[in-house]
Amino acid sequence: MTTQITVEELAALMKQAAGVTVPPEQLALDDQGFDALGVDSLGLLGIVGELENRHGTPMPPDAERCKTPRQFLDLVNSTLMAGA
């Protein structure tokens, strides 16, 4: 299992945990906020929970407060790399 998540994995998690479909290309290019993409705090909490289950690593509390996918990926990937 990889120690970093990609925009493709985040897009899949957003669809699964938050019910929001966003093309990975849009996540990679845009710096839109989660709210503009239709992901609310409960959706983000679901994404964090799924990542914790998949990777067996607790995510920092700040992950649930990230405003953009880019911030989220940077924080989560640094946490996963530190635990690898």
C-alpha positions in Angstrom: 0.0 0.0 0.0 1.3 3.4 -0.9 2.2 5.9 1.9 0.7 8.8 0.0 -2.8 9.4 -1.3 -3.3 10.8 -4.8 -5.9 13.2 -6.1 -7.5 10.2 -7.8 -7.8 8.4 -4.4 -9.1 11.6 -2.8 -11.7 12.0 -5.6 -12.9 8.4 -5.0 -13.0 9.0 -1.2 -15.1 12.2 -1.8 -17.6 10.2 -3.8 -17.7 7.3 -1.4 -17.7 9.1 2.0 -19.3 12.5 1.0 -21.4 11.6 -2.0 -19.7 14.3 -4.1 -18.3 13.5 -7.5 -15.4 15.7 -8.6 -13.0 14.8 -11.4 -9.4 14.2 -10.2 -8.2 16.6 -12.8 -10.3 19.4 -11.2 -8.7 18.6 -7.7 -5.2 18.7 -9.2 -5.7 22.0 -11.0 -8.1 24.0 -8.8 -7.6 25.2 -5.3 -11.3 25.5 -4.7 -12.4 25.0 -1.1 -14.1 21.8 0.0 -17.3 23.9 0.6 -17.3 25.1 -3.1 -17.0 21.5 -4.2 -19.9 20.4 -2.1 -18.1 18.7 0.7 -19.2 19.7 4.2 -17.6 19.0 7.5 -19.4 15.7 8.0 -18.2 14.6 4.5 -14.7 15.5 5.4 -14.9 13.6 8.6 -16.0 10.6 6.7 -13.0 10.9 4.4 -10.7 11.2 7.4 -12.3 8.1 9.0 -12.0 6.0 5.9 -8.3 7.0 5.5 -7.6 6.0 9.1 -9.2 2.7 8.5 -7.4 2.0 5.3 -3.9 3.1 6.5 -4.2 2.2 10.2 -2.8 5.6 11.0 -4.7 8.3 13.0 -5.0 11.5 11.1 -4.2 14.8 12.8 -7.3 16.7 14.1 -6.4 19.5 11.6 -7.2 17.3 8.7 -10.9 17.8 9.4 -10.4 21.5 9.3 -8.6 21.8 6.0 -10.2 24.2 3.6 -8.9 22.9 0.3 -8.1 19.5 -1.2 -4.5 20.7 -1.6 -4.1 21.5 2.1 -5.7 18.2 2.9 -3.4 16.2 0.7 -0.3 17.9 2.0 -1.3 17.3 5.7 -2.4 13.7 5.2 0.5 12.7 3.0 3.0 14.2 5.5 1.3 12.3 8.3 1.4 9.1 6.3 5.1 9.6 5.4 6.0 10.2 9.0 4.3 7.0 10.0 5.9 4.9 7.3 
